[in-house]
Structures are given as structure tokens and as C-alpha cells.
């Protein structure tokens, strides 16, 4: 059995010398190296920014979307949207474990797992797309995938249905970062609060700010906005287009008395909301860009251009303990669990 690099560089075909995520093409042959595991894949959870872009390009035509996803995987050896650069994650069953894959993981052949690293760096061999719904980003497939020694994963729990766990774990980094950033009494703005990651962030933010803080949600959809209100997941809800910077800024300032927000979480799946996030945040506050539609050039240069001394945080999908924290939200909140079961099962 061939010896592999901890970080998967042995799978990079083009360009040589880089790591799997920024690489254009990976080796997706399914003969494992000594430090890899082989997974029989059941479902891909394509990230929201990527799925939205695919749906728009294909005019919501499921057949065209299937063809586009298949072609990406055929060309790149992984599911990495060439426009957004993002991927998603998967669930499947462990078929084979290399002898040098970390023993501390307690992983066994036959375990059902969710990968907690992006599809944009995961070698994937896609045989068939069994089911695709244009309105939901979970795609049922017949496929196989490789996880490297450095790849993180979660063994799926017995008390939460697989597709529900997948939906939550796909965005587990967001509520975990909210837990780190938000403290009692803070004013928090969650832009794009009505989607999957937004709802989990709202729950954690409301928990952290306590009775003296505020959680302000900016949401484009009236239906999603009402859902946030009905579920009690915010103190204030603004129905607005987050790309309309000054409209959102004025509405947030009215709620905060001109003070601005201590922490802003950006979860939207469309471009050009960077300056909205920056302007509503107070000096030396924090903006966490979880959205993969974010242009970090726009964010960095835009903050400079308006004289904002704030902390801009890249949306790292990994935070220690993020899987447990997110699954516990599903366990704690019957309303969120019921909603996710309705949407993803």
C-alpha cells in the first residue's frame, strides 16, 4: 500500500506543489493510500453559495443541475464549484481504513460518518446522481470518496436522523464561532438569519446575549423573517435586501441608537453584502464572514475605505467542539429540530 502525505498532497494532479483545496484537479482513484479511508457516499450536502449559483445558472432545471455537478466532479476529481470555490460535505459508510489512519479516531469499517472537511478538497468518484431537488442542497448519490489523515469527521449519532445531522453539521462552524464571539449583553446582527446556518446562529446568539442583549436579524425573505419571529430567535427582525447597504445600515442604527453592533455574523449566500456587515458593526467590533459568497478583497479594502477599525474573521468551518455544540442545539430546541426535519427529511 502506498504511503500518503498527512495533508493529501499525494492526491494533487494539477498544479503540483499545492494542497488539495486550492488544486484544480485531484486524483480520484479509489485505491486508498496507507493514511486514508474509503467512504461509500450516500448524500452530498452542497454548500449554500455553490448550490444557489448552480441553480441560477441552470434556471432551476434539476436535469441541468445534475449534469453540471457531474461535469465538475469529472473534470476536477472533487465537488468544487469553479465560481464560488466552495464545496460542502457528505455522509456515507466507511468501507476501508488504511493502516496508518489515526487510531485515536476509534473509527471502524461500517461506521456511518459525516465528513467535516469541504468537498472542495475531498477526492470524489461520482457514479450516479440518484435524486436532486433544485430547492434543497442535499443530493443523493452513488459515489465513493477519500478522507485524508488530517480530515475531520463525525460518527453520526443514533438519536438524530442522518439527513438532519448532515444538514446541521454542514454549517457547524457558524454557531460554534458565535459561541466564541458573543458575550452577555452584546448587540449582535445576523445577516441572512433565516437559512440553516442563520437559524443555528440565532439560537446560540440569543442564548449568549442573555436578557440584556439584542439579536438583530436581517433577512430578505418575508416568510423566513416571520419564522424567526414565531420561533423567538431574535429580539428584532429587519426584512431587507442585504446588498442595499444604506437601507440596512439606517435600520440597524435606528434599533441600536446609533451605537452599532458588537458582533455581526454574515450568513448570506449571495455576493456584495460585505459593506453592509462592516457598516453596522461598531469600532473594534467583530464581523464573522461565514458566507462563502464573501469577497475578502471587498471586505478588507472596503473597511479601510470607510475608516472602520474592526476585526474581520474568515469563516473557518472548523472550530474545536463544533459538531457536538451544533448537534446539541438540535437536541435542545424542538422547534429547530421540527423545522429541519420538515426541510431536510
Wavefront OBJ file of the C-alpha trace (Angstrom):
o trace
v 0.000 0.000 0.000
v 1.387 3.424 -0.988
v 2.364 5.948 1.673
v 0.423 9.209 1.642
v 1.032 12.751 2.887
v -0.890 13.771 6.013
v -2.423 16.715 4.129
v -3.340 14.829 0.969
v -0.767 16.382 -1.370
v -0.237 12.940 -2.941
v -3.701 13.317 -4.477
v -2.949 16.601 -6.247
v -2.619 16.319 -10.025
v -2.721 19.993 -11.026
v -0.966 22.202 -10.113
v 1.779 20.244 -8.387
v 3.101 21.631 -5.128
v -0.223 22.823 -3.733
v -2.731 21.308 -1.321
v -5.991 19.599 -2.332
v -8.354 22.520 -1.652
v -6.765 25.145 -3.943
v -5.765 22.494 -6.511
v -7.674 22.390 -9.776
v -7.641 18.602 -10.215
v -7.291 15.701 -7.794
v -6.574 12.010 -8.286
v -9.926 10.404 -7.511
v -8.936 6.776 -7.980
v -10.411 4.865 -5.086
v -7.422 2.696 -4.189
v -6.522 4.062 -0.761
v -3.106 5.129 0.494
v -1.896 3.974 3.918
v -3.289 7.042 5.739
v -6.698 7.325 4.070
v -10.190 5.951 4.487
v -12.571 4.960 1.711
v -16.202 6.015 2.069
v -19.275 4.719 0.235
v -21.140 8.009 -0.199
v -24.906 8.320 0.134
v -25.576 12.073 0.187
v -23.702 15.231 -0.749
v -24.662 18.402 1.092
v -23.519 21.068 -1.374
v -22.874 24.376 0.357
v -25.488 27.084 0.014
v -23.466 29.592 -2.025
v -22.451 26.905 -4.509
v -25.914 25.370 -4.818
v -27.527 28.776 -5.291
v -25.070 29.584 -8.089
v -25.666 26.219 -9.789
v -29.433 26.628 -9.544
v -29.278 30.136 -11.024
v -27.076 29.112 -13.943
v -29.338 26.133 -14.684
v -32.588 28.135 -14.253
v -33.706 25.707 -11.562
v -33.754 22.784 -14.010
v -32.885 19.671 -11.982
v -31.630 17.764 -15.023
v -29.207 20.549 -15.947
v -28.090 20.843 -12.318
v -27.299 17.117 -12.206
v -25.291 17.441 -15.404
v -23.357 20.445 -14.104
v -22.463 18.742 -10.811
v -21.433 15.555 -12.620
v -19.232 17.511 -15.038
v -17.492 19.387 -12.209
v -16.610 16.131 -10.454
v -15.493 14.505 -13.714
v -13.183 17.400 -14.511
v -11.792 18.141 -11.055
v -11.977 14.837 -9.202
v -13.860 16.661 -6.431
v -17.007 18.749 -5.997
v -15.672 22.302 -6.079
v -17.808 24.975 -7.695
v -15.484 26.843 -10.093
v -17.296 30.142 -9.460
v -17.671 30.133 -5.659
v -14.670 27.888 -4.985
v -16.688 26.125 -2.280
v -17.864 22.559 -1.842
v -19.958 21.204 1.013
v -19.739 17.889 2.857
v -21.034 14.321 2.710
v -22.373 11.365 4.640
v -21.510 7.767 3.922
v -20.316 4.450 5.291
v -16.672 3.638 5.968
v -15.633 0.843 3.610
v -11.870 0.616 4.188
v -9.347 2.109 6.624
v -5.648 2.488 5.853
v -3.246 1.025 8.451
v -1.751 4.446 9.241
v -5.028 6.358 9.554
v -5.075 7.741 13.145
v -6.146 5.023 15.598
v -7.305 7.676 18.098
v -10.420 8.240 15.968
v -11.948 4.910 17.140
v -13.265 4.529 13.605
v -14.412 1.136 12.345
v -15.415 -0.238 8.969
v -19.199 0.056 8.735
v -19.439 3.290 10.756
v -21.764 5.903 9.256
v -19.947 9.236 9.221
v -20.276 12.832 8.104
v -17.105 14.455 6.831
v -16.369 17.812 8.444
v -13.992 18.973 5.731
v -15.036 20.567 2.469
v -15.936 18.663 -0.669
v -13.627 21.172 -2.361
v -10.663 19.123 -1.078
v -12.229 15.638 -0.974
v -11.392 13.189 -3.799
v -14.765 12.053 -5.121
v -15.787 9.482 -7.726
v -19.389 10.093 -8.737
v -21.141 7.172 -10.439
v -24.736 8.389 -10.352
v -26.910 11.190 -9.016
v -29.935 9.337 -7.698
v -32.037 12.286 -6.528
v -31.702 16.067 -6.749
v -34.270 18.662 -5.694
v -33.497 22.137 -7.054
v -34.777 23.727 -3.846
v -32.754 21.633 -1.394
v -28.986 21.313 -1.328
v -28.817 17.640 -0.306
v -28.107 15.418 -3.312
v -28.460 11.622 -3.059
v -25.731 9.836 -4.977
v -23.962 6.590 -5.678
v -20.333 7.555 -5.149
v -17.108 6.976 -3.264
v -14.812 9.430 -1.543
v -11.454 9.608 0.207
v -10.661 11.199 3.565
v -7.033 12.002 4.385
v -5.266 11.539 7.704
v -5.809 15.237 8.526
v -9.502 15.113 7.635
v -12.017 15.539 10.427
v -15.339 13.734 10.642
v -18.172 12.877 12.998
v -19.628 9.437 13.567
v -23.351 10.005 13.121
v -25.349 9.889 16.364
v -28.097 7.351 16.997
v -30.633 9.885 18.297
v -30.691 12.212 15.266
v -31.714 11.095 11.741
v -28.851 11.047 9.246
v -30.061 13.774 6.892
v -30.960 16.024 9.789
v -27.486 15.539 11.275
v -25.923 16.231 7.870
v -27.879 19.467 7.468
v -26.754 20.691 10.880
v -23.134 19.542 10.654
v -22.736 21.199 7.243
v -22.789 24.596 8.990
v -21.485 23.570 12.420
v -18.662 26.114 12.316
v -21.076 29.056 12.374
v -22.877 28.584 15.729
v -19.589 27.462 17.292
v -17.955 30.759 16.307
v -20.991 32.643 17.602
v -20.466 30.904 20.925
v -16.863 32.126 20.973
v -17.548 35.709 19.901
v -20.811 36.653 21.604
v -20.979 37.504 25.293
v -23.714 38.580 27.676
v -25.196 41.985 26.894
v -23.842 42.167 23.329
v -25.748 43.571 20.382
v -25.488 41.036 17.580
v -26.562 41.368 13.945
v -27.121 38.188 11.942
v -27.337 38.933 8.238
v -29.141 36.114 6.468
v -30.698 34.798 9.656
v -33.478 32.761 8.070
v -31.430 29.997 6.491
v -29.925 26.879 8.019
v -26.745 28.434 9.416
v -28.601 31.622 10.333
v -31.170 29.827 12.477
v -28.471 27.957 14.401
v -26.548 31.209 14.870
v -29.673 32.980 16.115
v -30.290 30.284 18.695
v -26.723 30.425 20.016
v -26.628 34.235 19.968
v -29.897 34.522 21.916
v -28.516 32.055 24.430
v -25.272 34.020 24.850
v -26.526 37.634 24.949
v -28.938 36.987 27.794
v -31.806 39.244 28.761
v -29.837 42.493 28.384
v -28.502 41.918 24.877
v -30.039 42.135 21.417
v -30.067 39.833 18.413
v -30.981 41.691 15.218
v -31.763 39.580 12.168
v -31.595 40.939 8.618
v -33.475 38.613 6.276
v -34.620 39.053 2.672
v -37.486 36.552 2.774
v -40.689 37.666 4.475
v -41.586 34.041 5.138
v -38.229 33.316 6.779
v -38.450 36.554 8.755
v -41.815 35.583 10.173
v -40.432 32.178 11.058
v -37.662 33.810 13.102
v -40.250 35.927 14.916
v -42.549 32.966 15.576
v -39.662 30.870 16.933
v -38.423 33.677 19.179
v -34.928 33.549 17.712
v -34.305 37.320 17.659
v -35.191 40.475 19.533
v -35.555 42.455 16.291
v -36.143 41.376 12.683
v -35.484 43.567 9.641
v -36.933 42.487 6.285
v -34.473 43.907 3.781
v -32.073 43.200 0.931
v -28.603 42.938 2.490
v -26.986 44.207 -0.713
v -28.757 47.564 -0.133
v -26.104 48.843 2.243
v -27.523 52.157 3.427
v -31.065 50.850 3.844
v -29.895 48.120 6.222
v -27.415 50.454 7.927
v -30.099 53.028 8.728
v -32.486 50.387 10.067
v -29.855 48.771 12.282
v -28.684 52.160 13.584
v -32.278 53.028 14.489
v -32.520 49.887 16.609
v -29.109 50.356 18.279
v -29.460 54.094 18.858
v -26.557 54.774 16.516
v -24.195 52.571 18.537
v -23.812 49.754 16.048
v -23.296 46.073 16.773
v -20.636 44.350 18.821
v -20.687 41.288 16.587
v -22.042 40.793 13.063
v -22.451 37.328 11.532
v -22.791 37.152 7.749
v -24.574 34.002 6.511
v -25.960 35.160 3.162
v -25.440 33.078 0.024
v -25.177 35.952 -2.471
v -22.309 38.409 -3.167
v -21.955 42.086 -2.236
v -23.056 42.154 1.387
v -19.586 42.809 2.796
v -20.027 46.554 3.353
v -23.421 46.086 4.976
v -21.778 43.853 7.569
v -18.935 46.301 8.108
v -21.001 49.474 8.417
v -23.432 48.082 11.004
v -20.539 46.982 13.248
v -19.101 49.349 15.849
v -15.413 50.265 16.006
v -13.237 47.350 17.182
v -16.233 45.051 16.932
v -16.204 41.736 15.083
v -17.532 40.664 11.690
v -17.593 36.935 11.071
v -17.987 36.101 7.381
v -19.346 32.555 7.324
v -20.734 33.053 3.817
v -18.655 31.544 1.005
v -20.066 34.250 -1.277
v -17.858 36.766 0.528
v -15.127 38.650 -1.319
v -12.414 39.151 1.237
v -10.815 41.777 -1.026
v -14.042 43.801 -0.866
v -14.227 43.331 2.883
v -10.635 44.305 3.667
v -10.382 47.235 1.279
v -13.938 48.338 1.990
v -13.336 48.536 5.750
v -10.240 50.589 5.089
v -12.154 52.840 2.715
v -14.766 53.790 5.306
v -12.275 54.115 8.149
v -13.538 51.148 10.147
v -11.147 49.672 12.700
v -12.862 46.321 13.160
v -11.897 42.659 13.332
v -12.718 40.755 10.141
v -12.852 36.990 10.634
v -12.689 34.473 7.800
v -15.416 31.852 8.059
v -13.381 28.821 9.045
v -15.861 25.942 9.047
v -13.912 24.185 11.784
v -13.899 25.048 15.471
v -12.968 22.625 18.211
v -16.146 21.001 19.525
v -18.321 22.447 16.765
v -20.041 19.158 15.888
v -21.133 18.462 19.464
v -22.308 22.046 20.024
v -24.412 22.051 16.869
v -25.966 18.635 17.419
v -26.821 19.714 20.953
v -28.784 22.666 19.551
v -30.887 20.141 17.634
v -31.382 18.200 20.863
v -32.211 21.295 22.924
v -34.602 23.036 20.525
v -37.649 21.047 19.476
v -38.735 23.901 17.183
v -35.439 23.895 15.256
v -35.431 20.111 15.075
v -39.008 20.062 13.760
v -38.164 22.714 11.169
v -35.024 20.927 9.958
v -36.882 17.607 9.772
v -39.514 19.301 7.613
v -36.898 20.860 5.318
v -34.293 18.107 5.035
v -36.009 14.758 5.523
l 1 2 3 4 5 6 7 8 9 10 11 12 13 14 15 16 17 18 19 20 21 22 23 24 25 26 27 28 29 30 31 32 33 34 35 36 37 38 39 40 41 42 43 44 45 46 47 48 49 50 51 52 53 54 55 56 57 58 59 60 61 62 63 64 65 66 67 68 69 70 71 72 73 74 75 76 77 78 79 80 81 82 83 84 85 86 87 88 89 90 91 92 93 94 95 96 97 98 99 100 101 102 103 104 105 106 107 108 109 110 111 112 113 114 115 116 117 118 119 120 121 122 123 124 125 126 127 128 129 130 131 132 133 134 135 136 137 138 139 140 141 142 143 144 145 146 147 148 149 150 151 152 153 154 155 156 157 158 159 160 161 162 163 164 165 166 167 168 169 170 171 172 173 174 175 176 177 178 179 180 181 182 183 184 185 186 187 188 189 190 191 192 193 194 195 196 197 198 199 200 201 202 203 204 205 206 207 208 209 210 211 212 213 214 215 216 217 218 219 220 221 222 223 224 225 226 227 228 229 230 231 232 233 234 235 236 237 238 239 240 241 242 243 244 245 246 247 248 249 250 251 252 253 254 255 256 257 258 259 260 261 262 263 264 265 266 267 268 269 270 271 272 273 274 275 276 277 278 279 280 281 282 283 284 285 286 287 288 289 290 291 292 293 294 295 296 297 298 299 300 301 302 303 304 305 306 307 308 309 310 311 312 313 314 315 316 317 318 319 320 321 322 323 324 325 326 327 328 329 330 331 332 333 334 335 336 337 338 339 340 341 342 343 344 345
